[in-house]
Amino acid sequence: MQALIEHRGGDPVEVRNRFEGTWSSGFRVADSAEIDGQAAYQLRRGDGTVVPGWFSTDELRPSWEAVVEWQLPEEQTRPGAVAAASAEGWEGLG
């Protein structure tokens, strides 16, 4: 059985901290693969550095950047619009 790859290369994601359980933003998917029948992802930090190791689907979720791009009309996804939406938080998307 082939693993379902949910995130593609370049997708902005948040990663769950393995120690605290909190979510951290500023990552993009660098690569995806099937490891032991499960989808696995390598991540790239905002500075371009690839994070060592692989992360499971349960450890990732789409970042607010991806949600903003999916939900806003095209004219609102221009540069600067995402920054404005982030300052307003999730409530600003409604």
N, CA and C of each residue as an Amber inpcrd file, in Angstrom:
protein
   282
   0.8350000  -1.1800000   0.0000000   0.0000000   0.0000000   0.0000000
   0.8830000   1.2480000   0.0000000   0.5750000   2.1820000  -0.8800000
   1.3650000   3.3910000  -0.9920000   0.8630000   4.4490000  -0.0220000
   1.7900000   5.1400000   0.6390000   1.4390000   6.1990000   1.5840000
   0.8890000   7.4090000   0.8360000  -0.0740000   8.0750000   1.4340000
  -0.6500000   9.2830000   0.8510000   0.2210000  10.4810000   1.2230000
   0.8160000  11.1080000   0.2130000   1.6310000  12.2950000   0.4340000
   0.6830000  13.4930000   0.4550000   0.5210000  14.1050000   1.6170000
  -0.4260000  15.2100000   1.7860000   0.1940000  16.5720000   1.5140000
   1.4890000  16.6980000   1.6800000   2.1690000  17.9810000   1.5050000
   3.1680000  17.8310000   0.3680000   3.2520000  18.8400000  -0.4720000
   4.1540000  18.8270000  -1.6290000   5.3430000  19.7550000  -1.3830000
   6.3910000  19.5620000  -2.1500000   7.5730000  20.3980000  -2.0500000
   7.2330000  21.8770000  -2.1650000   7.7270000  22.6770000  -1.2400000
   7.4800000  24.1100000  -1.2360000   6.2730000  24.5330000  -0.4270000
   5.4090000  23.5740000  -0.0360000   4.2350000  23.9260000   0.7670000
   4.6630000  24.5220000   2.1050000   4.0670000  25.6550000   2.5040000
   4.3470000  26.2010000   3.8360000   3.6180000  25.3720000   4.8950000
   4.3410000  24.9560000   5.9260000   3.7600000  24.1320000   6.9800000
   4.2130000  24.6100000   8.3510000   3.4620000  24.1970000   9.3540000
   3.8690000  24.3470000  10.7430000   4.2390000  22.9580000  11.2260000
   5.2000000  22.8810000  12.1350000   5.6610000  21.5990000  12.6550000
   5.4290000  21.5660000  14.1610000   4.9660000  20.4170000  14.6320000
   4.7130000  20.2620000  16.0700000   6.0280000  19.9810000  16.7840000
   6.2720000  20.7460000  17.8420000   7.4520000  20.5580000  18.6650000
   7.3270000  19.2200000  19.3940000   8.2930000  18.3540000  19.2200000
   8.2290000  17.0020000  19.8000000   8.3430000  17.0000000  21.3220000
   8.8310000  18.0740000  21.9070000   8.9960000  18.1360000  23.3530000
   7.8310000  18.8350000  24.0440000   7.3860000  19.9520000  23.4820000
   6.3490000  20.7510000  24.1240000   4.9600000  20.5450000  23.5370000
   4.8830000  20.0270000  22.3080000   3.5970000  19.8440000  21.6600000
   3.0320000  21.1100000  21.0370000   3.7990000  22.2140000  21.0480000
   3.3540000  23.4600000  20.4400000   3.6740000  23.4320000  18.9450000
   3.1030000  24.3690000  18.1880000   3.3220000  24.4350000  16.7440000
   4.2400000  25.5980000  16.4060000   5.1940000  25.3460000  15.4980000
   6.1350000  26.3740000  15.0510000   5.9500000  26.6000000  13.5590000
   5.9460000  27.8710000  13.1620000   5.7770000  28.2080000  11.7490000
   7.1210000  28.5620000  11.1240000   7.0940000  28.8900000   9.8370000
   8.3040000  29.3090000   9.1430000   9.0240000  28.1880000   8.4260000
   8.3240000  27.0970000   8.1410000   8.9230000  25.9580000   7.4630000
   8.2190000  25.7110000   6.1370000   8.9460000  25.1080000   5.2110000
   8.3770000  24.6530000   3.9440000   8.8360000  23.2200000   3.7230000
   8.0200000  22.4610000   3.0240000   8.3800000  21.0790000   2.7100000
   9.5200000  21.1070000   1.7040000  10.6210000  20.4440000   2.0310000
  11.7790000  20.3500000   1.1420000  11.6990000  19.0880000   0.2830000
  11.1680000  18.0080000   0.8650000  11.0980000  16.7330000   0.1530000
  10.0640000  15.8570000   0.8370000   9.5200000  14.9140000   0.1020000
   8.5920000  13.9400000   0.6800000   8.9730000  12.5630000   0.1800000
   8.6750000  11.5550000   0.9810000   9.0150000  10.1810000   0.6340000
   8.1160000   9.2350000   1.4100000   8.1430000   7.9940000   1.0050000
   7.4650000   6.9470000   1.7550000   8.5400000   6.1790000   2.5110000
   8.4070000   6.1460000   3.8310000   9.3640000   5.4340000   4.6770000
   8.5800000   4.4490000   5.5330000   8.8980000   3.1780000   5.4100000
   8.1950000   2.1160000   6.1430000   6.6840000   2.1970000   5.9400000
   6.2700000   2.5100000   4.7140000   4.8520000   2.5580000   4.3810000
   4.1190000   3.8030000   4.8350000   4.8410000   4.7820000   5.3750000
   4.2330000   6.0210000   5.8690000   4.8110000   7.2220000   5.1190000
   3.9790000   8.2430000   4.9220000   4.4660000   9.4780000   4.3150000
   5.4270000  10.1570000   5.2920000   6.5110000  10.6870000   4.7720000
   7.5060000  11.3720000   5.5930000   7.9810000  12.6090000   4.8370000
   8.3740000  13.6200000   5.5960000   8.7300000  14.9020000   4.9990000
  10.0110000  15.4510000   5.5870000  10.8410000  16.0310000   4.7210000
  11.9750000  16.8300000   5.1710000  11.5390000  18.2780000   5.0770000
  11.9890000  19.0900000   6.0140000  11.5770000  20.4880000   6.0660000
  12.7500000  21.4260000   5.8450000  12.4290000  22.6090000   5.3390000
  13.4090000  23.6640000   5.1300000  12.9810000  24.8650000   5.9720000
  13.9220000  25.4050000   6.7390000  13.6500000  26.6110000   7.5250000
  13.5730000  27.8260000   6.5970000  13.1210000  28.9450000   7.1310000
  13.0340000  30.1770000   6.3650000  14.3760000  30.6530000   5.8390000
  15.4760000  30.2860000   6.5230000  16.8150000  30.7000000   6.0740000
  17.3790000  29.7620000   5.0040000  16.5860000  28.7600000   4.5960000
  17.0080000  27.8380000   3.5450000  17.6550000  26.5550000   4.0380000
  17.9460000  26.4660000   5.3230000  18.5830000  25.2820000   5.8940000
  17.5890000  24.1280000   5.9780000  18.0040000  22.9440000   5.5280000
  17.1630000  21.7610000   5.6500000  17.3110000  21.2050000   7.0650000
  16.1800000  20.9690000   7.7070000  16.1590000  20.4280000   9.0730000
  16.5340000  18.9510000   8.9940000  17.4620000  18.4850000   9.8310000
  17.8350000  17.0710000   9.7990000  16.6570000  16.1840000  10.2140000
  16.5520000  15.0390000   9.6080000  15.5120000  14.0850000   9.9660000
  14.2640000  14.2350000   9.1300000  13.3250000  13.3230000   9.3750000
  12.0630000  13.2780000   8.6490000  10.9170000  13.4390000   9.6330000
   9.8120000  14.0040000   9.1610000   8.6450000  14.2680000   9.9880000
   7.4370000  13.5400000   9.4010000   6.5760000  13.0530000  10.2800000
   5.3780000  12.3360000   9.8340000   4.2550000  13.3270000   9.5380000
   3.2180000  12.8420000   8.8840000   2.0440000  13.6610000   8.5830000
   1.4350000  14.2260000   9.8550000   1.4270000  13.4510000  10.9390000
   0.8500000  13.9040000  12.2090000   1.6130000  15.0690000  12.8300000
   2.8620000  15.2570000  12.4220000   3.6800000  16.3220000  12.9940000
   3.6090000  17.6260000  12.1960000   2.8510000  17.6210000  11.0920000
   2.7530000  18.7990000  10.2340000   1.3040000  19.2270000  10.0680000
   1.1140000  20.5110000   9.8220000  -0.1890000  21.0260000   9.4110000
   0.0750000  22.2100000   8.4830000  -0.8670000  22.5120000   7.5950000
  -0.6610000  23.6630000   6.7180000  -0.4900000  24.9290000   7.5510000
   0.4070000  25.7890000   7.1330000   0.5970000  27.0430000   7.8640000
  -0.5040000  28.0170000   7.4910000  -0.6390000  29.0850000   8.2530000
  -1.6430000  30.1010000   7.9520000  -1.4150000  30.6830000   6.5700000
  -0.1430000  30.7100000   6.0930000   0.1560000  31.2150000   4.7490000
  -0.6170000  30.4420000   3.6980000  -0.6230000  29.1160000   3.8290000
  -1.3250000  28.2730000   2.8630000  -2.8230000  28.5090000   2.9450000
  -3.3590000  28.6350000   4.1430000  -4.7870000  28.8600000   4.3180000
  -5.1900000  30.1960000   3.7200000  -4.3720000  31.2310000   3.9260000
  -4.6610000  32.5490000   3.3600000  -4.6990000  32.4560000   1.8400000
  -3.7360000  31.7610000   1.2390000  -3.6920000  31.6380000  -0.2130000
  -4.9090000  30.8960000  -0.7420000  -5.4070000  29.8980000  -0.0030000
  -6.5580000  29.1180000  -0.4600000  -7.8700000  29.8790000  -0.3030000
  -7.9770000  30.7600000   0.6870000  -9.2560000  31.3600000   1.0190000
  -9.4630000  32.7740000   0.4990000  -8.4130000  33.4870000   0.2030000
  -8.5640000  34.8750000  -0.2150000  -8.6860000  34.9810000  -1.7350000
  -9.4520000  35.9580000  -2.2170000  -9.4910000  36.2080000  -3.6580000
  -8.0960000  36.5330000  -4.1640000  -7.8570000  36.2940000  -5.4340000
  -6.5260000  36.4450000  -6.0220000  -5.9120000  37.8170000  -5.7690000
  -6.7060000  38.8970000  -5.8610000  -6.1380000  40.2310000  -5.6790000
  -5.6390000  40.4590000  -4.2600000  -6.0950000  39.6440000  -3.3050000
  -5.6500000  39.8070000  -1.9260000  -4.4580000  38.9270000  -1.5800000
  -3.9700000  38.1310000  -2.5300000  -2.8120000  37.2860000  -2.2700000
  -1.5270000  37.9060000  -2.8240000  -1.6070000  39.1630000  -3.2620000
  -0.4200000  39.8530000  -3.7540000   0.5540000  40.0800000  -2.5840000
   1.8270000  40.3400000  -2.8470000   2.7810000  40.6050000  -1.7700000
   2.2700000  41.7150000  -0.8550000   2.3960000  41.5150000   0.4220000
   1.9360000  42.4900000   1.4010000   0.5780000  42.1340000   1.9770000
  -0.2800000  41.4820000   1.1860000  -1.6060000  41.1040000   1.6810000
  -1.4870000  40.0210000   2.7420000  -0.5630000  39.0870000   2.5480000
  -0.3860000  38.0130000   3.5210000   0.1150000  38.5840000   4.8340000
   1.0240000  39.5360000   4.7770000   1.5360000  40.1550000   5.9980000
   0.4110000  40.8610000   6.7510000  -0.4640000  41.5180000   6.0210000
  -1.5820000  42.1930000   6.6670000  -2.5220000  41.1900000   7.3110000
  -2.7790000  40.0770000   6.6260000  -3.6590000  39.0490000   7.1850000
  -3.0350000  38.4270000   8.4220000  -1.7190000  38.2230000   8.4290000
  -1.0730000  37.6050000   9.5860000  -1.1530000  38.5200000  10.7980000
  -1.0940000  39.8250000  10.5830000  -1.1750000  40.7580000  11.6990000
  -2.5620000  40.7230000  12.3320000  -3.5770000  40.4110000  11.5250000
  -4.9390000  40.3240000  12.0370000  -5.2260000  38.9620000  12.6620000
  -4.4200000  37.9600000  12.3440000  -4.6430000  36.6110000  12.8650000
  -5.7500000  35.8990000  12.1260000  -6.1230000  34.7230000  12.6130000
  -7.1530000  33.9100000  11.9630000  -8.4770000  34.6580000  11.8780000
  -8.7920000  35.4710000  12.8770000 -10.0600000  36.1890000  12.8850000
 -10.1680000  37.1440000  11.7140000  -9.0370000  37.6360000  11.2330000
  -9.0340000  38.5910000  10.1280000  -9.3860000  37.9750000   8.7920000
  -9.4940000  36.6570000   8.7330000  -9.7750000  35.9830000   7.4690000
 -11.2620000  35.8910000   7.1660000 -12.1170000  36.1460000   8.1490000
 -13.5480000  35.9400000   7.9760000 -14.2480000  36.9720000   7.1890000
